[in-house]
Amino acid sequence: MSAAEPFDPGPDGGHGPGTVISFRQGPSKRRRRRREDTVPNPRESSEPSASPQQRLTDSVEARFLKCGRTLTDPDTAEAYQITLDLVNTMLAGAHVNGIVDDEQRRELHAMIDGMKAAPGLL
């Protein structure tokens, strides 16, 4: 059964074997085929005088460039922001459930907010 086909639970209510979704690790084949020279070169290393925020931005962008993406692309930057919003939501849930205390939540939230600034600093 393909993922596009509707699932019919059948007479047993759907408790039988189901569809397995593969979560591959690493970049997809589509991204691997992308030519390296079409991706801007990341800064090799931040200058020692660069701010911690700029060094973080350079590090995040270098990771995206390694995967054939860039945060200067509006669609990629938007997906990045959505993902970080979801991480903040998960963090709030961890706080509510007592996994992290208030101080830890504030510290982690500040770190995530720092990461959210990256696309605007490129």
C-alpha positions as CSV (number, residue, x, y, z in Angstrom):
1,M,0.0,0.0,0.0
2,S,1.4,3.4,-0.9
3,A,1.3,6.4,1.4
4,A,-1.2,8.0,-1.0
5,E,-3.7,5.2,-0.7
6,P,-6.4,5.5,2.0
7,F,-6.0,3.0,4.9
8,D,-8.9,0.6,5.4
9,P,-8.8,-0.7,8.9
10,G,-10.7,-3.8,8.0
11,P,-12.9,-6.0,10.3
12,D,-10.3,-6.2,13.1
13,G,-10.4,-2.4,13.5
14,G,-6.9,-1.8,12.2
15,H,-5.0,-3.7,14.8
16,G,-3.2,-5.9,12.2
17,P,0.1,-5.0,10.5
18,G,0.3,-1.4,9.3
19,T,2.4,0.6,7.0
20,V,6.0,1.2,8.0
21,I,7.5,4.6,7.3
22,S,11.3,4.7,6.8
23,F,13.1,7.5,8.4
24,R,16.4,7.6,6.6
25,Q,19.3,9.3,8.1
26,G,21.3,11.8,6.2
27,P,20.4,14.0,3.2
28,S,18.0,12.7,0.6
29,K,19.2,11.5,-2.8
30,R,17.8,14.6,-4.3
31,R,20.0,16.8,-2.2
32,R,23.0,14.6,-2.7
33,R,22.8,15.0,-6.5
34,R,22.9,18.8,-6.2
35,R,26.1,20.2,-7.6
36,E,28.5,21.5,-4.9
37,D,29.4,24.6,-7.0
38,T,25.8,25.8,-6.9
39,V,26.0,26.3,-3.2
40,P,27.7,29.4,-1.8
41,N,30.9,28.7,0.1
42,P,30.5,29.0,3.9
43,R,32.9,31.1,5.8
44,E,35.8,28.8,6.7
45,S,35.9,30.1,10.2
46,S,34.6,33.1,12.0
47,E,37.1,35.7,12.9
48,P,38.1,35.6,16.5
49,S,36.5,39.0,17.0
50,A,33.1,37.8,15.7
51,S,30.4,37.9,18.3
52,P,29.1,34.6,19.7
53,Q,25.8,35.2,17.8
54,Q,27.7,35.6,14.5
55,R,29.8,32.4,15.2
56,L,26.5,30.5,15.9
57,T,25.0,31.9,12.7
58,D,28.1,30.8,10.7
59,S,27.9,27.4,12.3
60,V,24.2,26.9,11.5
61,E,24.7,28.1,7.9
62,A,27.7,25.9,7.4
63,R,25.5,22.9,8.4
64,F,22.8,23.9,6.0
65,L,25.4,24.4,3.2
66,K,26.8,20.9,3.9
67,C,23.3,19.6,3.1
68,G,23.0,21.6,-0.1
69,R,20.7,24.3,1.5
70,T,21.1,27.8,2.7
71,L,19.2,30.0,5.2
72,T,19.4,32.8,2.6
73,D,16.7,30.9,0.7
74,P,13.3,32.2,2.0
75,D,11.6,28.7,1.9
76,T,14.5,27.1,3.8
77,A,14.6,30.0,6.3
78,E,10.8,29.7,6.9
79,A,11.1,25.9,7.5
80,Y,14.0,26.5,9.9
81,Q,11.9,29.0,11.9
82,I,8.9,26.6,12.0
83,T,11.2,23.9,13.2
84,L,12.6,26.1,16.0
85,D,9.0,27.1,17.0
86,L,8.2,23.4,17.3
87,V,11.3,22.9,19.5
88,N,10.1,25.7,21.7
89,T,6.7,24.0,21.9
90,M,8.4,20.8,22.9
91,L,10.5,22.6,25.5
92,A,7.3,24.2,27.0
93,G,5.8,20.7,27.3
94,A,9.0,19.4,29.0
95,H,8.7,22.2,31.5
96,V,5.0,21.5,32.2
97,N,5.8,17.8,32.7
98,G,8.7,18.6,35.1
99,I,11.4,17.4,32.8
100,V,13.2,20.8,32.9
101,D,12.8,23.4,35.6
102,D,12.0,27.1,35.0
103,E,15.6,28.2,34.9
104,Q,16.6,25.5,32.4
105,R,13.6,26.3,30.3
106,R,14.5,30.0,30.2
107,E,18.1,29.2,29.3
108,L,17.2,26.8,26.6
109,H,14.6,29.1,25.2
110,A,17.2,31.9,25.0
111,M,19.5,29.6,23.1
112,I,16.8,28.7,20.6
113,D,15.9,32.4,20.2
114,G,19.6,33.0,19.4
115,M,19.4,30.3,16.7
116,K,16.2,31.9,15.3
117,A,18.1,35.1,14.5
118,A,20.6,33.3,12.2
119,P,18.8,33.8,8.8
120,G,18.6,37.6,9.5
121,L,22.3,37.8,10.2
122,L,23.5,36.3,6.9
